[in-house]
Amino acid sequence: MYVPPMYRSHDRAEVFDLMAGSPLATLITVRGGTPEASHVPVILDPAGPGGEPLYLYGHMNRVNPQWESVGSGCPAMLIFAGPHGYVSPTVYGYLPAAPTWNFTAVHASGMLSAIDQAAETMAVITATVKALEGRFGAGWDMHESMDYFDQLLPGVGAFRMEVQRLESMHKLSQEQDPGVRERVADSFSREDGAAQRQLAELMRRCLHRPRS
């Protein structure tokens, strides 16, 4: 991913938060010269993402043809797409101007390996439920559904990625003057979508940082 210096985040915690906040990642692998992609839930290492190497965990349906590659172990990329939105020149307050798209994204590249043991696969599933329910849910208790989880388990393919390269891009109007950036953030904060409001929050958090 090409990332101009002004859009690069040097805050690893910020990058991890973007990944945790956008856990439906796009998994890309190549088989026989043809790229394959699936949208899969992915979580950071439940033991804590601070160590090296960084590990990511996910799961998918074993009947998905892409599992043939994943289950055998292969190089792959996981793309986490964060909040994004269209920027109309009407908010800039000057001419000439051009529209653009503000966005946040993380690309994680590395080697996948299958998790074969049933107990470890179940650990990935329960860790995923805990992470997603804690961040997006309403406090659902999974324990009364563990028998149902056991029934689903044979069809679940869990995997681990050892991340070899982590790239992030936070395109948040850093090329604009602070006043213009504030107007863009204001326009996003007034929109109905949650992603746009999240984008406004990220822009305001970024405003105090010096321009590169």
C-alpha positions in Angstrom: 0.0 0.0 0.0 1.4 3.4 -1.0 1.2 5.7 2.1 2.4 9.3 1.8 4.3 10.3 4.9 1.7 12.7 6.1 -0.9 10.0 6.2 1.2 7.4 8.1 0.4 6.7 11.7 3.4 6.2 14.1 1.1 5.3 17.0 0.9 1.5 17.2 -1.9 1.6 19.7 -3.9 3.7 17.2 -3.3 1.1 14.5 -4.4 -1.7 16.8 -7.5 0.2 17.8 -8.5 0.7 14.1 -8.1 -3.1 13.6 -10.1 -3.9 16.7 -12.8 -1.4 15.6 -13.0 -2.9 12.1 -12.7 -6.6 12.7 -14.4 -7.8 9.5 -11.2 -8.1 7.5 -10.8 -9.0 3.9 -8.5 -12.1 3.6 -6.6 -12.2 0.4 -4.7 -15.3 -0.8 -3.5 -16.5 -4.2 -4.1 -20.0 -5.5 -2.9 -21.1 -8.9 -2.1 -17.5 -9.9 -5.7 -16.4 -9.1 -6.4 -14.1 -6.1 -9.1 -15.2 -3.7 -10.8 -13.1 -1.1 -13.2 -13.7 1.8 -14.6 -11.4 4.5 -13.8 -12.9 7.9 -13.8 -11.8 11.5 -10.3 -11.3 12.8 -9.0 -10.4 16.3 -5.7 -9.4 17.7 -3.8 -11.9 19.8 -6.0 -12.3 22.9 -2.8 -12.6 25.0 -2.2 -9.0 24.1 -0.9 -7.4 20.8 2.1 -5.8 22.3 4.6 -8.6 21.7 6.7 -9.5 18.6 5.9 -11.1 16.4 2.3 -9.9 16.2 -0.4 -12.7 15.8 -3.9 -12.3 14.4 -6.6 -15.0 14.7 -9.6 -15.6 12.5 -12.0 -18.3 11.3 -14.0 -19.2 8.3 -16.3 -21.9 6.9 -14.3 -25.0 5.9 -16.6 -25.4 2.8 -15.2 -22.1 1.5 -12.9 -23.0 -1.4 -10.3 -20.6 0.0 -9.9 -22.8 3.0 -7.9 -25.2 0.8 -5.1 -22.6 0.7 -5.6 -21.3 4.2 -5.6 -24.7 5.8 -2.4 -25.7 4.0 -0.6 -22.6 5.2 0.2 -19.8 2.8 1.2 -16.1 2.6 -1.7 -13.8 2.8 -2.9 -10.3 3.4 -5.6 -9.1 5.8 -7.2 -5.7 5.0 -9.0 -3.8 7.8 -11.1 -0.9 6.4 -11.8 1.7 9.0 -14.1 4.7 8.9 -14.3 6.6 5.6 -16.3 9.2 3.8 -16.6 11.5 0.8 -15.3 15.1 1.2 -17.2 17.6 -0.9 -15.3 20.8 -1.9 -18.3 22.8 -0.6 -17.0 22.5 3.0 -13.5 23.9 2.1 -14.6 27.5 1.8 -12.2 28.3 -1.0 -11.8 27.8 -4.8 -10.4 26.2 -6.9 -10.8 22.9 -5.0 -11.3 19.2 -5.7 -13.3 16.5 -3.9 -11.6 13.6 -2.2 -12.2 10.6 0.1 -11.0 10.5 3.6 -10.3 7.0 5.0 -8.4 4.8 7.4 -7.1 1.3 6.6 -4.6 -1.3 7.8 -2.9 -3.9 5.7 -1.4 -6.9 7.6 0.8 -9.3 5.6 2.2 -12.6 6.8 2.0 -16.3 6.9 -1.2 -18.2 7.7 -1.2 -21.5 9.5 -4.3 -23.6 10.3 -5.3 -24.4 13.8 -6.1 -28.1 13.7 -6.9 -29.0 17.3 -10.6 -28.7 18.2 -9.9 -27.2 21.6 -7.7 -24.5 20.0 -10.3 -23.8 17.4 -12.9 -23.4 20.1 -10.6 -21.0 21.9 -10.4 -18.8 18.8 -14.2 -18.8 18.5 -14.8 -17.9 22.1 -12.1 -15.3 22.1 -13.7 -13.8 19.0 -17.1 -13.7 20.6 -15.7 -12.1 23.7 -13.9 -9.4 21.8 -16.8 -8.6 19.5 -19.5 -8.8 22.0 -17.5 -6.7 24.4 -17.0 -3.9 21.8 -20.2 -4.1 19.7 -22.7 -6.2 21.6 -25.0 -5.9 24.6 -23.3 -8.2 27.1 -24.6 -11.5 25.7 -23.4 -14.5 27.7 -22.2 -17.3 25.4 -22.0 -20.0 28.0 -25.5 -21.2 27.6 -24.8 -21.8 23.9 -21.6 -23.8 24.2 -23.4 -27.1 23.2 -24.5 -25.3 20.0 -20.9 -24.1 19.4 -19.8 -27.8 19.7 -22.2 -28.7 16.9 -20.8 -26.0 14.7 -17.2 -26.7 15.5 -16.5 -29.3 12.7 -17.3 -26.8 10.0 -15.1 -24.1 11.4 -11.6 -23.5 10.0 -9.6 -21.4 12.4 -6.3 -19.8 11.5 -3.4 -17.8 12.8 -1.4 -15.1 11.0 2.1 -14.3 12.0 2.3 -10.7 10.8 5.5 -9.9 8.9 4.4 -6.4 7.7 1.9 -4.0 9.1 1.0 -0.8 7.1 -1.6 1.8 8.0 -3.0 4.8 6.3 -5.0 7.6 8.0 -6.0 10.0 5.3 -7.7 12.7 7.4 -7.2 15.9 5.4 -3.7 16.5 6.8 -2.7 18.4 3.7 -5.3 21.1 4.6 -4.9 24.0 7.0 -6.3 23.4 10.5 -9.4 25.6 9.9 -10.3 23.6 6.8 -9.7 20.3 8.5 -12.0 21.4 11.3 -14.7 22.3 8.8 -14.4 18.9 7.2 -14.6 17.2 10.6 -17.7 19.3 11.4 -19.4 18.2 8.2 -18.7 14.5 9.0 -20.0 15.0 12.6 -23.3 16.2 11.3 -23.9 13.2 9.1 -26.2 10.3 10.1 -23.7 7.5 9.6 -21.7 6.2 12.6 -18.7 5.8 10.3 -18.7 9.4 9.4 -19.0 10.5 13.1 -16.1 8.2 13.9 -14.1 9.8 11.1 -14.8 13.2 12.5 -13.5 12.1 15.9 -10.4 10.7 14.3 -9.8 13.9 12.4 -10.1 16.0 15.6 -7.8 13.7 17.4 -5.3 14.2 14.6 -5.7 18.0 14.5 -3.1 18.7 17.2 -0.4 16.8 15.4 2.1 18.8 13.4 1.9 18.6 9.6 4.6 16.4 7.9 
